Amino acid sequence: LRNVHITFYDTDGKETSTLTAREGTYHWATGDMEGRGNCVVVGAGDGRTLRSEVMRYRQATNTVSSDLPFVFDAPGRHIEGDGFTSDPNFNNVTALRPHGTGGRFTLPNQ
């Protein structure tokens, strides 16, 4: 596929995010897809953006991932890393070698 544009929806049919890429592959049997070239996922209405050169969507696990460097920006947050796995809503992002800025957090007492 060329000039890929995919919209993700939650179980209630509400748009959660969109993915765009220069090209991609869609697997009819599994519903999986891969975007290649300037991949960008934008969260619906809240300014969250995830960028990488390759992103894969796996329908069976409802995850978006890449094994290449990525940049994630959201209001008050900036994260970069060497790969990631996330749900299409960016609620649970697991990053490989992350670094970035933003937000406050509390470390537990040891």
LINDAJO-V894271 format. One record per residue. RES is the residue in one letter. NEAR is the number of other ideal C-beta (glycine too) atoms within 8 Angstrom. Layout:
# LINDAJO-V894271
RES&NEAR / RES&NEAR
This chain:
# LINDAJO-V894271
L&7 / R&5 / N&7 / V&13 / H&7 / I&10 / T&7 / F&11 / Y&7 / D&7 / T&3 / D&4 / G&5 / K&7 / E&8 / T&10 / S&14 / T&11 / L&15 / T&12 / A&13 / R&8 / E&10 / G&10 / T&7 / Y&7 / H&8 / W&5 / A&4 / T&8 / G&8 / D&11 / M&12 / E&10 / G&16 / R&11 / G&8 / N&8 / C&15 / V&10 / V&14 / V&9 / G&13 / A&9 / G&3 / D&7 / G&7 / R&11 / T&11 / L&14 / R&10 / S&12 / E&9 / V&11 / M&14 / R&11 / Y&14 / R&10 / Q&8 / A&7 / T&5 / N&7 / T&10 / V&13 / S&11 / S&13 / D&6 / L&9 / P&9 / F&13 / V&10 / F&17 / D&9 / A&12 / P&5 / G&5 / R&11 / H&9 / I&13 / E&10 / G&12 / D&7 / G&13 / F&14 / T&8 / S&13 / D&9 / P&12 / N&9 / F&13 / N&6 / N&5 / V&10 / T&7 / A&12 / L&9 / R&7 / P&8 / H&6 / G&9 / T&4 / G&8 / G&5 / R&3 / F&4 / T&4 / L&4 / P&4 / N&3 / Q&2
